[in-house]
Amino acid sequence: MHADPWPDGAVADELLHPAYWLVHALEWPGDSAMAEAAIAIAPGMIPRDQLSPDAFQVLGCADLYARKHGTRVLFFSELTRMFTTAGTSWADLGIDWESALRELGDGSFPALFLTISERAHVLICNPAAHLLLARPDGVEEATDAERDLVRQAITSKLTADWQPYIRRIISTGRLRLAG
């Protein structure tokens, strides 16, 4: 008889319903209207003792920001904007954010790639509160309200897709649980 690989109680709840997801954009692949160009991770599932100092600091900042703002989906660019508004930067803090995001995206942690539009990509990437977006027929302003619509769409997608994804990687043995 094989032991059931599925955890119970609080562990299962955190796996299936993370407190929040950290989303960052990947490089836009070209001229397509939609592309797999963002990645979502659940920071609460990542063992911090396995991270570099840079990735550890990025997740620590994300944890504080998500708690303060009560958001389920946090864009990495919002952390950058927070630092810019405070008159500092990742570099000023001695954090190699590019290396940290690469580590978090390439690590052995659960992560979902997201298919998004090019416009959503710009909104996820850019830390500015008000964006001027070039269009063939002129310049258009995008605001935090539009970014919030993108966040709502991503939240809905992650809420629907995260549980089946986690169940699948546990059942196939790709996610090993301490116990």
Residue pairs with C-beta under 8 A, 6 or more apart in sequence:
5 170
5 171
5 173
5 177
6 12
6 167
6 170
6 171
7 15
7 170
7 177
7 179
11 177
14 44
14 45
15 45
15 166
15 170
16 162
16 163
16 166
16 167
17 163
18 42
18 43
18 44
18 45
18 162
19 42
19 43
19 44
19 66
20 42
20 43
20 44
20 62
20 66
20 71
20 72
20 73
20 74
21 40
21 41
21 42
21 43
21 72
21 73
21 74
21 154
21 158
21 162
22 40
22 41
22 42
22 43
22 59
22 62
22 66
22 74
22 76
22 104
23 38
23 39
23 40
23 73
23 74
23 75
23 76
23 114
23 124
23 154
24 38
24 39
24 75
24 76
24 77
24 101
24 105
24 124
25 37
25 38
25 76
25 77
25 121
25 124
25 125
26 36
26 37
26 38
26 39
26 105
26 113
27 37
28 35
28 37
28 118
28 121
29 35
29 36
29 37
32 118
33 117
33 118
34 115
34 116
34 117
34 118
35 115
35 116
35 118
35 121
36 113
36 114
36 115
37 114
37 115
37 116
37 121
38 113
38 114
38 116
38 120
38 121
38 124
38 154
39 105
39 111
39 112
39 113
39 114
40 73
40 111
40 112
40 114
40 154
40 158
41 104
41 105
41 109
41 110
41 111
42 109
42 110
42 162
43 59
43 62
43 63
43 66
45 109
45 110
46 59
46 104
46 107
46 109
48 56
48 59
50 107
51 59
51 103
52 99
52 100
52 103
54 95
54 96
54 97
54 99
54 100
54 103
55 99
55 100
55 103
55 104
57 93
57 95
57 100
58 76
58 79
58 95
58 97
58 100
58 101
58 104
59 104
61 79
61 82
62 74
62 76
62 79
65 71
65 74
65 78
65 79
65 82
66 74
71 151
72 155
72 158
72 159
73 151
73 154
73 155
73 158
75 124
75 147
75 151
76 97
76 101
77 124
77 125
77 126
77 127
78 127
80 89
80 90
80 97
80 127
81 127
81 128
81 129
83 89
83 90
83 92
83 93
84 127
90 96
90 97
104 111
105 111
110 165
110 166
110 169
110 175
112 158
112 161
112 162
112 165
114 154
114 157
116 124
116 150
116 154
119 133
119 142
120 150
120 153
122 131
122 133
122 142
123 131
123 142
123 146
123 147
123 150
124 147
124 150
129 143
129 144
130 141
130 142
130 143
130 144
131 141
131 142
131 143
132 139
132 140
132 141
132 142
133 139
133 140
133 141
133 142
166 175
169 175
170 177
